[in-house]
Amino acid sequence: MKTLRLLLGDQLNSQHSWFDEVNPDVVYVMAEMRQETDYVKHHIQKVVAFFISMRNFSEELIKRGHQVIYYKISDVNNPQNLEQLILDLVEKNKIEQFEYQLPDEYRLDEQLKNICEKLSIPTKAVDSEHFYTSRNELAVFFKGKKQLLMESFYRMMRKKNDVLMVGDQPLDGKWNFDHNNRNQYKNEVPIPFPLEFHKNVSELIVEIETQNITTFGSIDKENFNWPTSRNESLQLIDYFCKHLLEHFGAYQDSLFSEHKFLFHSRLSFAMNSKMIRPKEVVDTVISYYYQNQETIELAQVEGFVRQIIGWREYVRGIYWKEMPNYAQMNTLENYNPLPEFFWTGKTKMKCMQHSISQSLSEAYAHHIQRLMVIGNFSLLAQLHPDEVDAWYLGVYIDAIEWVEMPNTRGMSQYADGGIVATKPYVSSGSYINKMSNYCGSCHYKVKEKLGKKACPFNSLYWHFLDEKKQHFANNQRMSMMLALLRKMKPEELAATKKKAISILEDMENL
C-alpha cells in the first residue's frame, strides 16, 4: 500500500520506529511553509534553526534509504499550506494511505484532523515517541483534584520511570534540592566557554529574505551556534556533562550580566525539535553523575532532571488538558500594550535591558530571566497576556506553543488564574538584586520606591497588589504580601500608586 507520511518541523526524531526499516512504498514529506513562519512573528534565528535542522534531517533519512519529498521555503511548487500540500501529494502520487505523528500544537492537531476528514483514503495518527507521558496522562493523574501541583506530578514521574530512586524512595532521601539551587553567581567559579558550532547560514538568510518573511532579532550569519542535527545535539549533551553539570544546580536561578548562558545546557531547542529525546538526556546526565560522584553533587543533577521529567512534561500535560480555552485566558484582566523596548531592548532598567537584548541577540534567555525579570515586569505592568504570549512564542528558539503557553500565560502571567502557579510570580527589585549583579550598574536605584531614580519594580509591585487584591483574597500563599499591603500608611500607598501610574502612562521612556 503506497503510504504518505508527514513529518512536521518539530518531529525530527531519527530514532522513531517509522525509520526502523526502509519501505519502497512509503514516502515521507517535509515542508518549510509560510503557514508556520507567519502565524506569529518569529526571531530570525528560530526560523533559520528549524529550516537547517529540517534539511539536515531529510538528508539523513535519504542517506538511510528512505524516500523523502522536501519543499524548501523558496520552491516555486511549495503550496505554503499544509492542507493543500497533503491533498496535492495524495492525488499526484496515487497515495493509498496517509499517516502522521501526533503534533504537539493544538492548532496543527485540529488542522490535521480536518485534513483527514477530507481525504477519501485511510488515515492513521501515531505517537511521536518522544515524551515520557501521553497527552492525557496528567489529566488522568489529577482527576478530581483541585490543585494541579507540579511537585506531586514530579514525584509520580520519578517513581514511574525509576529516576534517581532507590526502590520507592528518592536517592539520598530527598525529592527536591530546590533550596540548594538558588545561589547568586559571584564569579567564584569559572564559567566554561559555551560549545559553538560556527555554521555559515548566509545563503539561507538570503532565501528567507527573498521570500519576504517577517522576522526580528539579530543573527551572526557566519557563526550560527545552535545545534541543527542529532550529532551536534549529542555533542552538546556531552559538553554539558563534562563542563557545566558540576555547577548547574547551584546557579540555575542566578542572573549575571557578563555571561549569557552560565551553566545552562542550551539543549531545549534540540529536545523541542525532537533531535534528541528527553529520556536520552536524563539517562546520559544521571549516568555521568554516577561515574563522577566525587566532583558532582546530587543537587546539581536533581535540579536538571526536575526541569525535564517534572516541569517539561507537566506543562505539556497542562496544555493538552486546558486547550483551547487556555489560549484566551486573562483572569487578572490585564490590557496594557507591550512597550516598544520589547522589540529593541532600549530601556534604562538594566535587568530588562540585558534580558531583552540577550533574547533579541541570542533567541535565548534562561528561565529566571524569562520568569522573574521579563515576566515579572510584564505582570506588574499589567500587559495584555495575548501580547506577552506572542512575544515569548516568537522570540525564543525553543518556544513551541505547548511549552511556551503554560509557561508564559500560566506560570509567568497568572492569566490562567492559578492552574499552573499557586501564586503570581511577582517581586519588587529586591529579588533581582538578590539573584543578579544587574542592579549595581543600573540607572535606577533598587532601594528607592519614589523619586525619579526609584526602581520601577518597587512601585509597580505594590500598585499591582493593590489593584488585583480582590483576585488574591482567598489565596493563602498571598496572605503575607497582602498583610504588608494593608499595613502601609494610606499616604505612602497613595504616593506609591501615583508613582506606578506615572510609570505605566510613560512606559516607552523607562
C-alpha positions in Angstrom: 0.0 0.0 0.0 1.5 3.3 -1.1 1.7 5.5 2.0 2.4 9.1 2.6 3.9 10.0 5.9 4.0 13.7 7.1 6.9 15.0 9.2 6.5 18.4 10.8 9.4 20.7 11.6 9.5 19.7 15.3 9.3 16.0 14.6 13.0 15.4 13.8 13.3 12.1 15.8 15.5 9.8 13.8 15.1 7.1 16.4 11.3 6.9 15.7 10.1 3.4 14.9 8.9 4.7 11.5 12.5 4.6 10.3 13.4 1.1 11.6 13.0 -0.3 8.1 13.2 1.1 4.6 9.9 0.5 2.7 9.8 1.4 -1.1 6.0 2.0 -0.7 6.4 4.7 2.0 7.1 8.3 1.0 7.9 11.0 3.7 7.0 14.6 3.1 8.6 17.6 4.8 7.9 21.3 4.0 9.1 24.7 5.1 5.9 26.7 4.9 4.6 30.2 5.2 1.8 28.8 7.3 4.4 28.1 10.0 6.6 31.2 9.6 3.7 33.6 9.6 1.3 32.6 12.4 3.4 34.7 14.8 6.4 36.9 14.1 9.5 34.8 14.8 13.1 35.5 15.7 15.3 35.1 12.6 17.5 32.5 14.5 14.4 30.4 15.2 13.4 30.3 11.5 17.0 29.5 10.5 17.4 26.8 13.2 14.2 25.0 12.1 14.9 25.1 8.4 18.5 23.9 8.7 17.5 21.1 11.2 14.7 20.0 8.8 17.1 20.0 5.8 19.7 18.0 7.8 17.1 15.5 8.9 15.7 14.9 5.4 19.3 14.3 4.1 19.8 11.8 7.0 16.7 9.9 6.0 17.6 9.9 2.3 21.1 8.5 3.3 19.4 5.7 5.2 17.5 4.8 2.0 14.1 6.4 2.7 12.1 8.3 0.1 11.6 12.0 1.0 9.7 14.8 -0.8 11.1 18.0 0.6 9.8 21.5 -0.1 12.2 24.4 0.7 10.6 27.7 1.5 11.6 29.1 -1.9 10.4 26.2 -4.0 8.0 27.5 -6.7 5.8 24.4 -6.3 5.6 24.8 -2.5 1.9 25.4 -1.7 2.9 27.0 1.7 -0.1 25.5 3.3 -0.4 22.1 5.0 -3.8 21.1 3.7 -3.0 22.0 0.1 0.3 20.2 0.3 -1.2 16.9 1.5 -4.2 16.9 -0.8 -2.0 17.6 -3.8 0.6 14.9 -3.0 -2.1 12.3 -2.3 -3.6 12.9 -5.7 -0.4 13.3 -7.6 1.4 10.2 -6.2 -1.7 7.9 -6.1 -1.3 7.6 -2.3 -3.5 4.9 -0.7 -2.9 5.7 3.0 -1.9 8.9 4.9 -0.1 8.8 8.2 1.2 11.4 10.6 2.7 11.7 14.1 0.5 13.4 16.6 1.5 17.1 16.6 2.3 19.0 19.8 0.4 22.1 18.9 -3.4 22.2 19.2 -3.6 24.3 16.1 -1.9 21.7 14.0 -3.7 18.8 15.7 -7.1 20.4 14.6 -5.8 21.1 11.1 -4.7 17.6 10.6 -7.9 16.1 11.8 -9.8 18.3 9.4 -7.5 17.3 6.5 -8.0 13.6 7.3 -11.8 14.1 7.1 -11.4 15.5 3.5 -9.3 12.6 2.4 -11.0 9.6 0.8 -8.2 7.2 1.8 -7.4 5.6 5.2 -5.6 7.8 7.6 -3.6 7.0 10.8 -2.1 9.0 13.6 0.8 7.6 15.6 2.7 8.8 18.7 5.8 10.9 18.2 7.7 8.5 20.6 9.4 11.5 22.3 7.8 12.3 25.7 7.8 10.3 28.9 4.0 10.8 29.1 1.0 10.6 26.8 -1.0 13.7 26.1 -3.7 13.0 28.7 -1.6 11.3 31.4 -1.5 14.5 33.5 -5.3 15.0 33.3 -5.8 11.4 34.4 -3.3 11.8 37.3 -5.0 14.9 38.6 -8.6 13.8 38.0 -10.8 15.0 40.8 -8.0 17.2 42.3 -8.5 20.9 42.8 -4.8 21.8 42.6 -2.5 20.5 39.9 0.7 20.6 41.9 3.8 20.1 39.8 5.7 18.6 42.8 3.2 15.7 43.2 3.4 15.0 39.4 7.2 15.1 39.5 7.3 12.5 42.3 5.0 10.3 40.4 7.2 10.6 37.3 10.3 9.8 39.3 8.7 6.6 40.7 7.1 5.6 37.4 10.4 5.9 35.4 12.7 4.9 38.2 14.7 8.1 38.0 17.1 8.8 40.9 15.2 6.3 43.1 16.2 3.5 45.5 13.1 1.3 45.5 10.2 3.6 46.1 12.3 6.2 47.9 14.3 9.1 46.4 18.0 8.8 46.2 19.6 10.2 49.4 16.1 10.6 50.9 15.2 13.9 49.3 12.8 14.5 46.4 13.9 18.1 45.8 17.0 20.1 46.2 15.4 23.4 45.2 16.8 25.3 48.2 20.3 24.3 47.1 19.7 25.7 43.6 19.2 29.4 44.4 22.8 30.7 44.7 23.7 34.0 43.3 26.7 33.7 41.0 29.6 36.0 42.0 32.4 34.8 39.7 33.6 32.4 42.4 34.0 29.5 39.9 34.9 30.0 36.2 32.1 29.6 33.6 33.4 27.5 30.7 33.1 29.0 27.2 29.9 27.6 25.5 30.3 24.9 22.9 30.0 26.6 19.5 29.3 25.2 16.0 30.2 28.2 13.8 27.9 27.5 10.9 27.6 29.9 7.9 23.9 30.4 7.2 24.3 33.4 4.8 22.6 31.6 1.9 19.6 30.5 3.9 19.1 34.1 5.3 19.1 35.4 1.7 16.5 32.7 0.8 14.3 33.8 3.8 14.6 37.5 3.0 13.8 36.8 -0.7 10.5 35.3 0.4 9.7 38.4 2.4 9.2 36.5 5.6 8.9 39.0 8.5 11.3 38.2 11.3 13.0 40.1 14.1 16.1 39.9 16.3 19.7 39.6 15.1 21.9 36.7 13.8 25.6 36.2 13.2 25.2 34.7 9.7 28.8 33.3 9.7 28.8 31.8 13.1 25.4 30.2 13.8 25.8 28.4 17.1 22.7 26.3 17.7 22.7 22.6 17.2 20.9 21.6 14.0 21.5 17.9 13.8 21.3 14.9 16.1 25.1 14.6 16.1 25.5 18.2 17.2 22.8 17.7 19.9 24.7 14.7 21.3 27.9 16.8 21.4 26.0 19.4 23.4 24.9 16.8 26.0 28.4 15.5 26.3 29.8 19.1 26.7 27.2 19.9 29.4 28.0 16.8 31.4 31.8 17.3 31.2 32.0 21.1 31.7 28.7 22.5 33.1 26.8 20.0 35.2 29.1 20.3 38.2 27.8 23.7 39.0 24.5 23.7 37.1 22.1 23.2 40.0 23.7 25.7 42.4 23.5 28.5 39.9 20.5 27.6 37.8 18.5 30.5 39.1 21.3 33.0 39.0 21.5 36.1 36.8 24.8 37.5 35.7 25.3 40.2 33.1 28.7 39.1 31.9 27.7 35.6 30.9 24.7 34.7 28.6 24.4 31.0 29.3 26.1 30.5 32.7 26.0 26.7 33.4 22.8 26.0 31.3 22.9 23.3 28.7 21.2 25.0 25.7 19.6 21.7 24.9 16.0 23.0 24.8 15.9 23.5 21.0 17.4 20.1 20.4 14.8 18.5 22.6 11.8 20.5 21.4 12.6 19.8 17.8 13.0 16.1 18.9 16.5 15.7 17.6 17.1 14.1 21.0 14.7 12.6 23.4 14.3 13.7 27.0 15.0 10.2 28.2 18.3 10.2 26.4 19.3 13.4 28.0 18.2 12.4 31.5 19.8 8.9 31.3 23.1 10.5 30.0 23.2 13.0 32.8 22.4 10.5 35.5 25.0 8.0 34.1 27.6 10.7 34.1 26.7 11.6 37.7 27.1 8.0 38.9 30.5 7.9 37.3 31.7 11.2 38.7 30.2 11.5 42.2 33.5 12.8 43.7 33.0 16.0 41.7 29.2 16.3 41.1 26.6 16.5 43.9 23.2 15.1 43.6 21.7 18.6 44.0 23.2 19.6 40.6 21.7 16.6 38.9 18.2 16.7 40.5 17.8 20.3 39.6 18.3 19.4 35.9 16.2 16.3 36.0 13.3 18.2 37.6 13.2 20.6 34.7 12.8 17.8 32.2 10.8 15.0 33.7 9.0 17.3 36.1 8.4 20.7 34.6 8.6 19.9 30.9 6.2 17.0 31.0 4.0 18.9 33.4 3.4 21.9 31.2 2.7 19.7 28.2 0.1 17.9 30.2 -1.5 21.2 31.3 -1.5 22.4 27.7 -3.5 19.4 26.4 -5.8 19.3 29.4 -6.8 23.0 29.1 -6.7 23.8 25.4 -8.3 25.5 23.5 -9.7 27.7 26.3 -6.3 28.3 27.8 -5.2 30.5 24.9 -7.8 33.1 25.7 -7.4 33.3 29.5 -6.9 36.7 31.1 -8.1 36.1 34.7 -6.4 39.2 36.1 -7.9 41.4 33.3 -4.6 43.0 32.2 -4.9 45.0 29.0 -1.8 47.3 28.6 0.1 47.1 25.3 3.6 45.8 25.0 6.1 48.6 25.2 8.3 49.2 22.2 11.5 48.3 24.1 10.5 44.6 24.0 11.5 44.8 20.3 14.6 47.0 20.8 16.0 46.3 24.3 16.3 50.1 24.7 15.4 50.8 28.3 17.3 52.2 31.3 16.3 49.3 33.5 19.5 47.2 33.5 17.8 43.9 34.2 15.3 44.4 31.4 17.8 45.9 29.0 20.1 42.9 29.5 17.5 40.2 29.4 15.6 41.6 26.4 18.8 42.5 24.5 20.1 39.0 25.0 16.8 37.5 23.9 17.0 39.6 20.7 20.6 38.7 20.0 20.6 35.1 21.0 17.0 34.0 20.7 17.6 32.7 24.3 17.2 33.6 27.9 17.2 31.2 30.8 14.1 30.5 32.9 14.7 33.2 35.6 15.3 35.9 33.0 12.1 34.8 31.3 10.1 34.5 34.6 11.5 36.9 37.2 12.8 39.7 35.0 10.8 40.0 31.8 7.7 38.1 33.0 7.7 39.8 36.4 7.8 43.2 34.7 5.1 42.2 32.2 2.7 41.2 35.0 3.4 44.2 37.2 2.9 46.5 34.2 -0.4 44.6 33.6 0.5 43.9 30.0 -2.1 42.0 27.9 -1.3 38.3 28.1 -2.0 37.8 24.4 0.8 40.2 23.5 3.2 38.8 26.1 2.3 35.3 24.9 3.0 36.2 21.2 6.3 37.8 22.1 7.6 34.9 24.0 6.4 32.4 21.3 8.3 34.4 18.7 11.5 35.4 20.4 12.8 32.2 21.8 14.3 29.5 19.7 12.8 26.7 21.8 9.3 28.2 22.0 6.7 25.9 20.6 3.2 26.6 21.8 2.8 23.5 24.1 5.7 24.5 26.2 5.6 28.3 25.8 2.0 29.0 26.6 1.6 27.3 30.0 5.0 28.9 31.0 4.0 32.3 29.8 0.3 32.7 30.2 0.3 30.4 33.2 3.4 30.4 35.3 4.6 33.9 34.3 1.5 36.0 33.8 -1.0 34.1 36.1 -3.6 34.7 33.3 -4.9 31.2 34.0 -6.0 32.1 37.5 -3.6 29.7 39.2 -3.9 26.5 37.2 -0.1 26.3 36.9 1.2 28.5 39.6 -0.1 28.6 43.2 0.6 32.4 43.3 1.7 35.1 40.8 5.5 35.2 40.5 5.9 38.9 41.2 8.5 40.8 43.2 9.9 44.2 43.8 13.5 45.0 42.8 14.9 43.1 45.8 14.6 39.7 44.2 16.5 40.8 41.1 19.1 42.4 43.3 19.5 39.2 45.4 19.9 36.9 42.4 21.9 39.2 40.0 24.6 41.8 39.5 22.3 43.9 37.4 21.2 46.5 40.0 24.7 47.7 40.7 25.2 49.3 37.3 21.5 50.3 36.7 20.3 53.9 36.1 17.7 53.3 38.8 18.2 52.7 42.5 16.9 49.4 43.7 16.3 50.5 47.3 14.3 53.6 46.3 10.5 53.5 46.0 9.7 57.1 45.0 11.6 59.7 43.1 13.0 59.9 39.5 15.7 57.3 40.2 13.5 54.8 42.1 13.5 51.2 40.7 10.2 50.9 38.6 9.7 47.4 40.0 9.2 48.7 43.5 6.2 51.0 43.0 4.7 48.7 40.3 4.8 45.8 42.7 2.7 47.5 45.4 0.4 49.0 42.8 -0.2 45.6 41.3 -1.0 44.0 44.7 -3.4 46.8 45.5 -5.1 46.7 42.1 -5.5 43.0 42.0 -6.1 42.2 45.7 -9.6 41.0 45.2 -8.3 38.2 42.9 -6.0 37.0 45.7 -8.3 37.4 48.7 -8.6 33.6 49.2 -5.1 32.7 48.2 -3.2 31.6 51.3 0.2 32.0 49.6 -0.5 35.7 49.1 -1.7 36.4 52.6 1.7 37.7 53.8 2.1 40.1 50.8 -1.5 41.4 51.3 -1.0 41.8 55.1 2.1 44.0 54.3 -0.1 45.9 51.8 -2.7 46.6 54.5 -0.1 47.8 56.9 1.1 50.5 54.5 0.1 54.0 55.6 -2.6 55.4 53.3 -0.4 58.4 52.2 2.5 56.0 51.5 0.4 53.7 49.4 -1.2 56.7 47.5 2.3 58.1 46.7 3.5 54.7 45.6 0.5 54.2 43.4 0.9 57.6 41.9 4.5 56.8 41.0 3.4 53.5 39.5 0.6 55.1 37.4 3.1 57.7 36.1 5.4 54.8 35.0 2.5 52.9 33.3 1.5 56.0 31.4 5.0 56.6 30.1 6.4 53.1 29.7 8.2 53.9 26.5 10.6 56.2 28.4 11.6 53.8 31.1 
